[in-house]
């Protein structure tokens, strides 16, 4: 299982990568995509929507189950990965790269401190 050290992690299995411009890229972890098996559908949120940490923001579906995706941080959704509409399995093949789900302009960067680092996330899924 891949758990990159440069990301922050939510208990609900989302990851966050913060860029220098205060925008957080969000996706689901390798652990989560393995549990879901091959994704067949991703319901993306609307760009411009304001969210609070722990709000439901998206849905991923596999042949096995459907799962809600939660905002790990608060802010405004500034982008969604439209390519997942046609190729949802990209989340399986590249969960930390091309399989990102959305981008949020943070309203409170301090919220990142409440997320787990890679070591803590590893311990939580072991």
MMTF fields as JSON, N, C-alpha, C and O atoms, coordinates in Angstrom:
{
  "mmtfVersion": "1.0.0",
  "mmtfProducer": "UNKNOWN",
  "numBonds": 503,
  "numAtoms": 504,
  "numGroups": 126,
  "numChains": 1,
  "numModels": 1,
  "chainsPerModel": [1],
  "groupsPerChain": [126],
  "chainIdList": ["A"],
  "bondAtomList": [4, 2, 8, 6, 12, 10, 16, 14, 20, 18, 24, 22, 28, 26, 32, 30, 36, 34, 40, 38, 44, 42, 48, 46, 52, 50, 56, 54, 60, 58, 64, 62, 68, 66, 72, 70, 76, 74, 80, 78, 84, 82, 88, 86, 92, 90, 96, 94, 100, 98, 104, 102, 108, 106, 112, 110, 116, 114, 120, 118, 124, 122, 128, 126, 132, 130, 136, 134, 140, 138, 144, 142, 148, 146, 152, 150, 156, 154, 160, 158, 164, 162, 168, 166, 172, 170, 176, 174, 180, 178, 184, 182, 188, 186, 192, 190, 196, 194, 200, 198, 204, 202, 208, 206, 212, 210, 216, 214, 220, 218, 224, 222, 228, 226, 232, 230, 236, 234, 240, 238, 244, 242, 248, 246, 252, 250, 256, 254, 260, 258, 264, 262, 268, 266, 272, 270, 276, 274, 280, 278, 284, 282, 288, 286, 292, 290, 296, 294, 300, 298, 304, 302, 308, 306, 312, 310, 316, 314, 320, 318, 324, 322, 328, 326, 332, 330, 336, 334, 340, 338, 344, 342, 348, 346, 352, 350, 356, 354, 360, 358, 364, 362, 368, 366, 372, 370, 376, 374, 380, 378, 384, 382, 388, 386, 392, 390, 396, 394, 400, 398, 404, 402, 408, 406, 412, 410, 416, 414, 420, 418, 424, 422, 428, 426, 432, 430, 436, 434, 440, 438, 444, 442, 448, 446, 452, 450, 456, 454, 460, 458, 464, 462, 468, 466, 472, 470, 476, 474, 480, 478, 484, 482, 488, 486, 492, 490, 496, 494, 500, 498],
  "bondOrderList": [1, 1, 1, 1, 1, 1, 1, 1, 1, 1, 1, 1, 1, 1, 1, 1, 1, 1, 1, 1, 1, 1, 1, 1, 1, 1, 1, 1, 1, 1, 1, 1, 1, 1, 1, 1, 1, 1, 1, 1, 1, 1, 1, 1, 1, 1, 1, 1, 1, 1, 1, 1, 1, 1, 1, 1, 1, 1, 1, 1, 1, 1, 1, 1, 1, 1, 1, 1, 1, 1, 1, 1, 1, 1, 1, 1, 1, 1, 1, 1, 1, 1, 1, 1, 1, 1, 1, 1, 1, 1, 1, 1, 1, 1, 1, 1, 1, 1, 1, 1, 1, 1, 1, 1, 1, 1, 1, 1, 1, 1, 1, 1, 1, 1, 1, 1, 1, 1, 1, 1, 1, 1, 1, 1, 1],
  "groupList": [{"groupName": "UNK", "atomNameList": ["N", "CA", "C", "O"], "elementList": ["N", "C", "C", "O"], "formalChargeList": [0, 0, 0, 0], "bondAtomList": [1, 0, 2, 1, 3, 2], "bondOrderList": [1, 1, 2], "singleLetterCode": "X", "chemCompType": "L-PEPTIDE LINKING"}],
  "groupTypeList": [0, 0, 0, 0, 0, 0, 0, 0, 0, 0, 0, 0, 0, 0, 0, 0, 0, 0, 0, 0, 0, 0, 0, 0, 0, 0, 0, 0, 0, 0, 0, 0, 0, 0, 0, 0, 0, 0, 0, 0, 0, 0, 0, 0, 0, 0, 0, 0, 0, 0, 0, 0, 0, 0, 0, 0, 0, 0, 0, 0, 0, 0, 0, 0, 0, 0, 0, 0, 0, 0, 0, 0, 0, 0, 0, 0, 0, 0, 0, 0, 0, 0, 0, 0, 0, 0, 0, 0, 0, 0, 0, 0, 0, 0, 0, 0, 0, 0, 0, 0, 0, 0, 0, 0, 0, 0, 0, 0, 0, 0, 0, 0, 0, 0, 0, 0, 0, 0, 0, 0, 0, 0, 0, 0, 0, 0],
  "groupIdList": [1, 2, 3, 4, 5, 6, 7, 8, 9, 10, 11, 12, 13, 14, 15, 16, 17, 18, 19, 20, 21, 22, 23, 24, 25, 26, 27, 28, 29, 30, 31, 32, 33, 34, 35, 36, 37, 38, 39, 40, 41, 42, 43, 44, 45, 46, 47, 48, 49, 50, 51, 52, 53, 54, 55, 56, 57, 58, 59, 60, 61, 62, 63, 64, 65, 66, 67, 68, 69, 70, 71, 72, 73, 74, 75, 76, 77, 78, 79, 80, 81, 82, 83, 84, 85, 86, 87, 88, 89, 90, 91, 92, 93, 94, 95, 96, 97, 98, 99, 100, 101, 102, 103, 104, 105, 106, 107, 108, 109, 110, 111, 112, 113, 114, 115, 116, 117, 118, 119, 120, 121, 122, 123, 124, 125, 126],
  "secStructList": [7, 7, 7, 7, 6, 6, 7, 3, 3, 7, 6, 6, 1, 3, 3, 3, 3, 3, 7, 6, 6, 1, 3, 3, 3, 3, 3, 3, 7, 2, 2, 2, 2, 2, 2, 2, 7, 1, 3, 3, 3, 3, 3, 7, 7, 7, 6, 6, 7, 3, 3, 7, 6, 6, 7, 3, 3, 3, 3, 3, 3, 3, 1, 1, 7, 3, 3, 3, 3, 3, 7, 1, 1, 7, 3, 3, 3, 3, 3, 3, 7, 6, 2, 2, 2, 2, 7, 6, 6, 2, 2, 2, 2, 7, 6, 6, 6, 6, 6, 7, 7, 3, 3, 3, 3, 3, 1, 7, 4, 4, 4, 4, 4, 4, 1, 5, 7, 2, 2, 2, 2, 2, 2, 2, 2, 7],
  "xCoordList": [0.855, 0.0, 0.895, 1.838, 0.587, 1.371, 0.785, -0.4, 1.628, 1.207, 2.292, 3.223, 2.183, 3.213, 3.417, 2.458, 4.673, 5.02, 4.743, 4.726, 4.525, 4.346, 2.887, 2.59, 1.971, 0.546, 0.008, 0.656, -1.199, -1.945, -3.159, -3.632, -3.656, -4.699, -5.839, -5.624, -7.066, -8.259, -8.614, -8.277, -9.289, -9.729, -10.645, -10.732, -11.329, -12.252, -11.547, -12.203, -10.197, -9.366, -9.237, -9.044, -9.343, -8.99, -7.572, -7.13, -6.876, -5.56, -5.616, -6.488, -4.661, -4.583, -3.14, -2.209, -2.971, -1.665, -1.837, -2.59, -1.142, -1.26, -0.223, 0.959, -0.67, 0.259, 0.583, -0.059, 1.576, 2.033, 0.969, 1.044, -0.024, -1.057, -2.244, -3.262, -2.124, -3.195, -4.332, -5.404, -4.104, -5.114, -4.716, -3.573, -5.676, -5.447, -6.041, -7.219, -5.228, -5.719, -6.144, -5.44, -7.3, -7.886, -8.19, -8.662, -7.91, -8.258, -8.5, -8.522, -8.681, -8.818, -7.518, -6.779, -7.267, -6.008, -5.956, -6.971, -4.753, -4.537, -5.313, -5.902, -5.31, -6.066, -7.551, -8.169, -8.115, -9.543, -9.865, -10.854, -9.042, -9.352, -9.219, -9.957, -8.29, -8.166, -9.403, -9.876, -9.925, -11.124, -12.352, -13.218, -12.412, -13.561, -13.52, -14.566, -12.368, -12.102, -12.303, -12.335, -12.437, -12.436, -13.629, -14.784, -13.319, -14.375, -15.017, -14.342, -16.344, -17.091, -17.814, -18.334, -17.849, -18.565, -18.036, -17.781, -17.874, -17.512, -18.479, -18.596, -19.17, -20.051, -19.26, -18.895, -19.001, -18.174, -19.033, -20.183, -18.481, -19.222, -19.168, -18.454, -19.929, -19.928, -18.763, -18.507, -18.06, -17.027, -17.711, -18.788, -17.097, -17.67, -18.397, -18.701, -18.676, -19.363, -18.44, -17.265, -18.991, -18.247, -18.537, -19.688, -17.483, -17.628, -16.911, -15.986, -17.374, -16.687, -16.079, -16.571, -15.017, -14.379, -15.428, -16.239, -15.411, -16.302, -17.618, -18.431, -17.854, -19.02, -18.847, -17.734, -19.949, -19.913, -19.733, -20.468, -18.749, -18.493, -18.563, -18.725, -18.444, -18.454, -18.864, -18.954, -19.111, -19.437, -18.616, -18.494, -18.057, -17.394, -18.131, -18.523, -18.31, -19.017, -18.169, -17.526, -18.183, -17.561, -18.654, -19.808, -18.294, -19.285, -19.675, -20.708, -18.856, -19.036, -19.824, -20.632, -19.593, -20.217, -20.13, -19.502, -20.774, -20.678, -20.192, -20.565, -19.362, -18.834, -18.859, -18.574, -19.204, -19.133, -17.682, -16.897, -17.344, -16.045, -16.303, -17.215, -15.501, -15.701, -14.599, -13.455, -14.963, -13.97, -13.09, -13.602, -11.791, -10.915, -10.602, -10.108, -10.895, -10.646, -11.795, -12.573, -11.89, -12.934, -12.422, -11.227, -13.348, -12.978, -13.923, -15.06, -13.441, -14.238, -13.659, -12.453, -14.518, -14.071, -13.753, -14.62, -12.493, -12.059, -11.825, -11.672, -11.796, -11.619, -12.06, -11.992, -12.514, -12.814, -12.131, -11.876, -11.846, -11.156, -12.178, -12.636, -12.521, -13.548, -13.203, -14.101, -11.919, -11.537, -12.059, -12.154, -12.398, -12.923, -14.33, -14.769, -15.038, -16.375, -16.302, -17.127, -15.312, -15.143, -14.233, -14.34, -13.344, -12.361, -12.251, -11.203, -13.319, -13.277, -12.203, -11.736, -11.808, -10.803, -9.413, -8.497, -9.244, -7.983, -7.692, -6.53, -8.744, -8.557, -7.856, -7.036, -8.167, -7.519, -6.066, -5.186, -5.824, -4.479, -3.524, -2.31, -4.048, -3.19, -3.867, -4.177, -4.104, -4.87, -4.221, -4.918, -2.883, -2.185, -1.716, -1.058, -2.047, -1.626, -2.82, -3.585, -2.98, -4.064, -5.45, -6.443, -5.536, -6.827, -7.317, -8.221, -6.732, -7.227, -8.695, -9.145, -9.442, -10.885, -11.272, -12.044, -10.75, -11.133, -10.034, -9.098, -10.179, -9.245, -10.05, -11.076, -9.555, -10.228, -9.284, -8.156, -9.747, -9.014, -9.318, -10.457, -8.315, -8.524, -8.996, -8.494, -9.965, -10.387, -9.689, -9.604, -9.185, -8.495, -7.356, -7.546, -6.173, -5.044, -4.683, -4.062, -5.057, -4.763, -5.467, -5.054, -6.528, -7.224, -6.312, -6.541, -5.289, -4.361, -3.701, -3.345, -3.54, -2.896, -3.706, -3.155, -5.013, -5.854, -5.852, -6.41, -5.228, -5.14, -3.898, -2.946, -3.921, -2.812, -1.658, -1.858, -0.442, 0.696, 0.726, -0.102, 1.678, 1.725, 1.894, 1.27, 2.727, 2.976, 1.7, 1.382, 0.981, -0.262, -1.318, -2.056, -1.393, -2.366, -2.02, -2.904, -0.743, -0.307, -0.754, -1.265, -0.563, -0.965, -2.479, -2.952, -3.238, -4.702, -5.286, -6.389, -4.565, -5.082, -4.397, -4.701, -3.491, -2.768, -3.534, -3.076],
  "yCoordList": [-1.185, 0.0, 1.241, 1.341, 2.166, 3.385, 4.5, 4.819, 5.097, 6.225, 7.299, 7.309, 8.207, 9.229, 10.082, 10.477, 10.353, 11.09, 12.579, 13.239, 13.13, 14.582, 15.025, 16.198, 14.101, 14.428, 14.395, 13.888, 14.948, 14.839, 13.957, 13.873, 13.299, 12.287, 12.474, 12.824, 12.233, 12.278, 10.857, 9.891, 10.738, 9.423, 8.734, 7.507, 9.529, 8.986, 8.623, 8.387, 8.579, 8.071, 9.011, 8.557, 10.32, 11.298, 11.791, 11.828, 12.166, 12.777, 14.228, 14.61, 15.031, 16.453, 16.792, 16.443, 17.476, 18.01, 19.517, 19.976, 20.288, 21.746, 22.335, 21.998, 23.219, 23.915, 25.284, 25.729, 25.938, 27.231, 28.319, 29.302, 28.159, 29.189, 28.991, 29.669, 28.066, 27.858, 26.994, 26.961, 26.289, 25.381, 23.949, 23.538, 23.208, 21.82, 20.892, 21.003, 19.983, 18.927, 17.771, 17.418, 17.184, 16.139, 14.906, 15.01, 13.751, 12.488, 11.44, 11.746, 10.199, 9.123, 8.32, 8.269, 7.708, 7.003, 5.68, 5.158, 5.169, 3.861, 2.795, 1.894, 2.902, 1.976, 1.997, 0.945, 3.192, 3.324, 2.757, 2.04, 3.068, 2.576, 1.063, 0.419, 0.476, -0.984, -1.632, -2.66, -1.034, -1.568, -1.47, -2.345, -0.396, -0.192, -1.126, -1.443, -1.557, -2.253, -1.275, -0.065, -1.769, -0.872, 0.078, -0.344, 1.373, 2.385, 2.447, 2.368, 2.591, 2.661, 4.001, 4.297, 4.81, 6.092, 7.024, 6.602, 8.294, 9.332, 10.491, 11.042, 10.863, 12.035, 13.198, 13.19, 14.196, 15.335, 16.489, 16.637, 17.306, 18.468, 19.625, 19.569, 20.664, 21.866, 22.77, 23.003, 23.277, 24.282, 25.531, 25.901, 26.174, 27.365, 27.068, 27.984, 25.801, 25.415, 25.63, 25.265, 26.227, 26.407, 25.208, 24.801, 24.649, 23.461, 23.659, 24.461, 22.897, 22.858, 21.475, 20.498, 21.401, 20.113, 19.118, 19.429, 17.953, 16.811, 16.854, 15.939, 17.9, 17.905, 16.831, 16.593, 16.187, 15.278, 16.121, 17.085, 15.753, 16.554, 15.765, 16.353, 14.45, 13.635, 12.217, 11.864, 11.416, 10.004, 9.195, 9.568, 8.092, 7.147, 5.818, 5.381, 5.183, 3.904, 2.866, 3.147, 1.659, 0.516, -0.517, -0.301, -1.63, -2.682, -3.262, -3.919, -3.019, -3.581, -2.677, -3.163, -1.354, -0.442, 1.005, 1.313, 1.882, 3.331, 3.955, 3.513, 4.98, 5.656, 7.16, 7.669, 7.856, 9.311, 9.743, 9.081, 10.86, 11.495, 12.77, 13.532, 12.996, 14.132, 15.164, 14.823, 16.428, 17.497, 17.383, 17.449, 17.214, 17.142, 18.519, 18.627, 19.568, 20.951, 21.835, 21.444, 23.018, 23.982, 24.922, 25.204, 25.403, 26.369, 26.324, 25.867, 26.802, 26.838, 25.866, 25.862, 25.05, 24.133, 24.963, 25.647, 24.891, 25.704, 24.881, 25.441, 23.555, 22.691, 21.279, 20.856, 20.563, 19.136, 18.413, 19.008, 17.155, 16.369, 15.782, 14.651, 16.566, 16.175, 14.881, 14.177, 14.559, 13.341, 12.08, 11.025, 12.185, 11.021, 10.642, 9.513, 11.579, 11.284, 10.158, 9.244, 10.233, 9.211, 8.064, 6.955, 8.327, 7.316, 7.237, 7.567, 6.803, 6.762, 5.83, 6.029, 4.824, 3.883, 4.508, 3.878, 5.742, 6.456, 6.606, 6.637, 6.698, 6.771, 5.505, 5.571, 4.358, 3.103, 3.045, 2.633, 3.454, 3.318, 4.411, 4.207, 5.564, 6.686, 7.526, 8.695, 6.932, 7.655, 8.953, 9.874, 9.033, 10.231, 11.13, 12.142, 10.771, 11.541, 11.973, 12.846, 11.353, 11.721, 11.423, 11.908, 10.634, 10.282, 11.22, 10.867, 12.418, 13.405, 13.7, 13.526, 14.147, 14.35, 15.82, 16.21, 16.64, 18.058, 18.907, 18.407, 20.215, 21.176, 22.203, 22.702, 22.506, 23.431, 24.567, 24.328, 25.805, 26.978, 27.063, 27.325, 26.844, 26.768, 28.087, 29.153, 28.005, 29.192, 29.24, 30.306, 28.095, 28.043, 27.028, 25.856, 27.472, 26.549, 25.804, 24.742, 26.338, 25.672, 24.318, 23.467, 24.114, 22.82, 21.668, 20.521, 21.97, 20.918, 20.256, 19.078, 21.016, 20.482, 19.37, 18.553, 19.329, 18.291, 16.996, 15.987, 17.027, 15.83, 15.019, 15.547, 13.746, 12.851, 12.982, 13.273, 12.761, 12.613, 11.155, 10.346, 10.828, 9.488, 8.401, 7.344, 8.655, 7.655, 7.366, 6.208, 8.41, 8.231, 7.531, 6.68, 7.889, 7.23, 5.748, 4.892, 5.455, 4.05, 3.265, 2.152, 3.844, 3.175, 2.971, 1.967, 3.919, 3.833, 2.749, 2.264, 2.367, 1.359, 0.001, -0.94, -0.096, -1.368, -2.286, -3.391],
  "zCoordList": [0.0, 0.0, 0.0, 0.784, -0.877, -1.032, -0.162, -0.268, 0.706, 1.55, 1.452, 2.258, 0.47, 0.298, 1.553, 2.216, 1.858, 3.067, 3.009, 4.048, 1.812, 1.685, 1.746, 1.522, 2.047, 2.07, 3.49, 4.406, 3.658, 4.916, 4.634, 3.5, 5.69, 5.509, 6.496, 7.656, 6.012, 6.861, 7.293, 6.608, 8.421, 8.902, 7.898, 7.868, 7.074, 6.075, 4.763, 3.749, 4.786, 3.686, 2.489, 1.361, 2.729, 1.701, 1.983, 3.131, 0.928, 1.087, 0.616, -0.163, 1.108, 0.766, 0.407, 1.132, -0.719, -1.11, -1.259, -2.118, -0.424, -0.457, -1.397, -1.322, -2.284, -3.171, -2.581, -1.63, -3.151, -2.638, -2.71, -1.973, -3.589, -3.74, -2.797, -2.937, -1.834, -0.858, -1.358, -0.754, -2.466, -3.004, -2.644, -2.844, -2.115, -1.73, -2.78, -3.121, -3.287, -4.161, -3.266, -2.32, -3.568, -2.725, -3.573, -4.705, -3.006, -3.644, -2.578, -1.386, -3.011, -2.023, -1.997, -2.979, -0.869, -0.664, -1.425, -1.888, -1.535, -2.136, -1.361, -1.957, -0.041, 0.807, 0.428, 0.262, 0.293, -0.026, -1.402, -1.558, -2.403, -3.748, -3.818, -4.564, -3.053, -3.034, -2.415, -2.9, -1.349, -0.694, -1.604, -1.592, -2.39, -3.285, -4.496, -5.061, -4.888, -6.153, -7.314, -7.092, -8.533, -9.695, -9.706, -9.652, -9.778, -9.802, -11.184, -12.211, -11.178, -12.434, -12.6, -13.676, -11.535, -11.598, -10.513, -9.385, -10.869, -9.9, -10.078, -11.173, -9.009, -9.024, -8.443, -7.267, -9.277, -8.883, -8.374, -8.787, -7.479, -6.974, -7.967, -8.968, -7.674, -8.501, -8.118, -6.937, -9.13, -8.895, -8.353, -8.819, -7.383, -6.764, -5.463, -4.698, -5.208, -3.971, -2.771, -2.802, -1.721, -0.472, 0.417, 0.573, 0.997, 1.834, 3.163, 3.291, 4.142, 5.429, 5.593, 5.029, 6.361, 6.613, 7.087, 7.959, 6.525, 6.785, 6.009, 6.145, 5.193, 4.301, 3.225, 2.754, 2.838, 1.697, 0.434, 0.217, -0.401, -1.599, -2.901, -3.971, -2.825, -4.042, -3.665, -2.489, -4.699, -4.5, -5.497, -6.664, -5.03, -5.924, -5.826, -4.744, -6.993, -7.027, -7.74, -8.752, -7.188, -7.841, -8.076, -7.706, -8.686, -8.859, -7.504, -7.376, -6.51, -5.18, -4.234, -3.441, -4.313, -3.347, -3.817, -4.83, -3.055, -3.276, -1.976, -0.889, -2.092, -0.907, -1.104, -2.187, -0.034, -0.048, 0.125, 0.805, -0.501, -0.324, 0.463, 0.144, 1.486, 2.378, 2.182, 1.883, 2.355, 2.301, 3.542, 4.659, 3.376, 4.537, 5.125, 6.247, 4.355, 4.769, 4.291, 3.421, 4.864, 4.479, 3.4, 3.319, 2.571, 1.549, 0.37, 0.485, -0.766, -1.995, -3.011, -3.263, -3.59, -4.638, -5.88, -6.424, -6.319, -7.452, -8.719, -9.804, -8.584, -9.76, -9.408, -8.254, -10.428, -10.293, -11.455, -12.503, -11.264, -12.281, -13.256, -13.091, -14.262, -15.239, -15.97, -16.433, -16.08, -16.806, -16.118, -16.745, -14.826, -14.109, -14.567, -14.349, -15.201, -15.718, -16.749, -16.741, -17.631, -18.666, -18.235, -18.758, -17.285, -16.872, -15.353, -14.798, -14.665, -13.201, -12.644, -11.523, -13.409, -12.914, -12.801, -12.272, -13.291, -13.094, -11.603, -11.198, -10.783, -9.331, -8.84, -7.924, -9.437, -9.051, -9.51, -8.755, -10.736, -11.297, -10.839, -10.846, -10.443, -10.047, -8.962, -9.192, -7.763, -6.74, -6.263, -5.835, -6.334, -5.859, -7.0, -6.76, -8.23, -9.396, -10.218, -9.808, -11.393, -12.307, -11.754, -12.296, -10.686, -10.105, -9.016, -8.259, -8.923, -7.95, -8.251, -9.384, -7.236, -7.412, -7.483, -8.358, -6.579, -6.566, -5.96, -5.338, -6.161, -5.572, -4.787, -5.249, -3.583, -2.67, -2.301, -1.869, -2.474, -1.971, -0.482, -0.094, 0.345, 1.787, 2.377, 2.024, 3.278, 4.021, 5.377, 5.987, 5.858, 7.143, 7.066, 7.39, 6.637, 6.492, 7.781, 7.721, 8.928, 10.2, 10.307, 11.094, 9.52, 9.545, 9.126, 9.51, 8.345, 7.929, 9.133, 9.083, 10.214, 11.417, 12.065, 12.803, 11.798, 12.399, 11.579, 12.009, 10.406, 9.571, 9.939, 10.513, 9.604, 9.937, 8.949, 7.77, 9.459, 8.562, 8.091, 8.509, 7.226, 6.638, 7.698, 7.607, 8.691, 9.733, 10.53, 10.802, 10.897, 11.657, 10.803, 11.3, 9.519, 8.641, 8.483, 8.524, 8.305, 8.2, 9.428, 9.306, 10.607, 11.848, 11.902, 12.434, 11.354, 11.429, 10.524, 10.776, 9.482, 8.554, 8.711, 7.978, 9.651, 9.869, 10.787, 11.078]
}
